[in-house]
Amino acid sequence: MKRFLGTLTGKSIFLAEKVMRYNASSFPGKLVLKLFPDYLKKVEYPPLVIMVTGSCGKGSTTKIIAEALRACGKTVAHNLEGSNLLNGVASTVVKNVGFSGKMKQDVLVLETDERYLKFITKYIEPDYLVINNLTRDQPPRQGDFDIVFKEILKAIPKKTHLIVNGDDPITRKYSLYTDNKITFFGIDRNFMSYDRDIDDVRDYNYCPRCSAKLEYKYRHYGSVGEFSCPKCGFARKDIDFAVTAVDEKTGELTINNSQKIKANELILFNIYNIIAAYSVLSLCGENSKKTVKAISKAHIGGKIYTEIVKNGRKYTALNCKAENNATYNLSVIYTALDKGPKTIVLGLREISRRYEFFDLSWLYDIDFELLNDGSIENVVCAGPYRYDFAVRMLIAGVPEEKLIILDTLDHAGEVFDKQTKGNVYGILNFDYIPPFINSVNEIKEEEK
């Protein structure tokens, strides 16, 4: 009876929100759990449950997985809105469950917050859990990535099959602490890899087993790459699903030296999302041809990456998660692949909407020193934290005369068009992506 009443309550709220044109994606679940705390224990879940967690890339990876499963003929329940805490997951369940208490979909795919995973797996045990990466993310909330590592470890049910980034020594460490079956995915050396240290921002320098200093054949970014311990043998090895080749011109990825997949956005974090998704789908036994076709059609979306060409100049918006050095570093490295003259735009409106933290120490974990480059024509610093970005650029060695300071990015198209040179890369938090794109769209096309 309580299960029925909880479902009725939640669905009624969804209906009321629809009528009122109000969208609070986690509120129905929040109210249901307040009235019926054990509601999630009473639900009958689909025969296949997949969860994705980690510091970044959760939403994009689950989106690829869900779209590919649908292309294979499966019905899927998915928290697409990104509400990845317990209340948001409860809302997804309520929205998709029948009044009988059974979810009729074939698969439940959930993006799950790394700190809240333990509250979710208390009620819903995943068959597969993808751990994309762990890095210094939201320091005031998370503290340290080792704390997050332990929080995830607590949350892993005994029967769950782990699918882990094998290029990251932090996530690779799960093999030392759990008896769960583990499948590793990774990316081999390619044109985006570096044989030398390209920055000082490395989350992990020492072996978690014996504390010897790790050695690297190459790095993709930070501590991620081909590492090994010279003393005990802890290493990147036995990668089950590897991107063995990346074609810079076509964007084609080769998986395990055989399967071909197209990456529509050739950015390292997107390639990690793709190989993680491909690993899950392969382990689930999905049709390989349909899976590859679906993934090859996938786009990471305008929220993450947008490219516009105006008057022969390329304007690229790269969405970076505030308080997370990895997303910024990957975007900075991505801009470095463009060897021509270019302009970088930096800015954000809010550091966090969920927590009342205004910490900016993470700016010093980003290798902005790579922007001290002869190819950088200008660096535009915009928004409420424009001077914080500007000071960071000066410390990175960017000459003051190259800096352009703007109060806001609203209607900044004329500044981009008239005061900057080369391709323009907006390395921005999500709240500054729309004004950047709107400003680019305001630039008038020159008559040919």
Buried (B, 14 or more C-beta within 10 A) or exposed (E): EEBEEBBEBBBEBBEEBEEEEEEEBBBBBBBBBEEBEEBBEBBEBBEBBBBBBBBBBBBBBBBBBBBBBBBBEBEBBBBBBBBBBBBBBBBBBBBBBEEEBEBEBBBBBBBBBBBBBBBBBEBBBBBBBBBBBBBBBBBBBBEEBBEBBEBBBEBBEEEBBBBBBBBBBBBBBBBEEBEBEBBBBBBBBBEBBBEEEBBEBBBBEEBBBEEEEBEBEBBBBBBBBBBBBEEEEBBBEEBBBBBBBBBEEEBBBBBEEEBEBBBBBBBBBBBBBBBBBBBBBBBBEBBEEBBBBBBBEBBBEEBBBBBBEBEEBBBBBBBBBBBBBBBBBBBBBBBBEBEEBBBBBBBBBBBBEEEEBEBBEBBEBBBBBBBBBEBBBBBBBBBEBBEBBBEBBEEBEBEEEBBBEBEBBBEBBEBBBEEBEBBBBBBBBBBBBBBBBBBBEBBEEEEE
